[in-house]
Structure formats: structure tokens, C-alpha cells
């Protein structure tokens, strides 16, 4: 059991090292990133539809 607790503590410390960078993004930055990703999804969907239509 002691090893498991030590591993969990080490993992928690490692994960917390990455958290500050994540939390530095503002809500506005996240919304902009989300909008960009939505646009990419639309573009990829259009490409897939064109490719599927071309195969028929």
C-alpha cells in the first residue's frame, strides 16, 4: 500500500506541474480556440463530403 500512495503522490506532483500553463489561458482565448476548431471541423467535413461525392 505504501508504494501505491507514493506513486499517486508522484503522479499528482507531475500533473500539477502542467496545470499552471493550462490555467493561463483566458476564457476569451479558449472561446477563440474553440471557434477555430469548429471552423476546421466544418472544412474537414466539406472535404470528406466532396471526396465521397466524387467516388460515386
N, C-alpha and C positions, 0 to 999 in steps of 0.2 A: 504493500500500500504506500509506503514511503516514496518509492520510486515514481509511482503514478502522480503523487502530489507534486514532486519535484518537476516532472515533465510538464504538468499543467502550468506550473508557475513559470517555467522557462518559455513555454508557448505563449502564455499571456504577456510576458515581457516583450517577446518578439513581435507579437501582434500590436502591442501598444506603441512600438517604435514606428509603425506605419500610420497610425491614426492621425497624428498631427498634420501630416501632408493632406490627408483626405479632408479634414475639417477646415482647412484653409480656404477651400472653395466656398464662395458665397452662394446664396440661393439663386441670384441672378445668373451667375456663371453656370450653375447646374442646369438652369432652365434653358440657357443658350446652347449648352452641350446637348441637352435633350432635343431641342428643336433641330439641331444639326443632324442628330442621329435619326430623327423622324424623316428628314429630307433624304437621307441616304437610303432608308428603307423604301421610300417611295420610288427612288431612282432604280434601286435594285429590282423592285417588283416590276417596274416597267420593262426593264431589260429582260427579265425572265419571261414576261408575257410576250414580248416581241420574239424571243427565241422559240418559245413554244408554238406561236402562231406560224413562224417560218418553217417549222418542222412538219406542219400538217399539209 
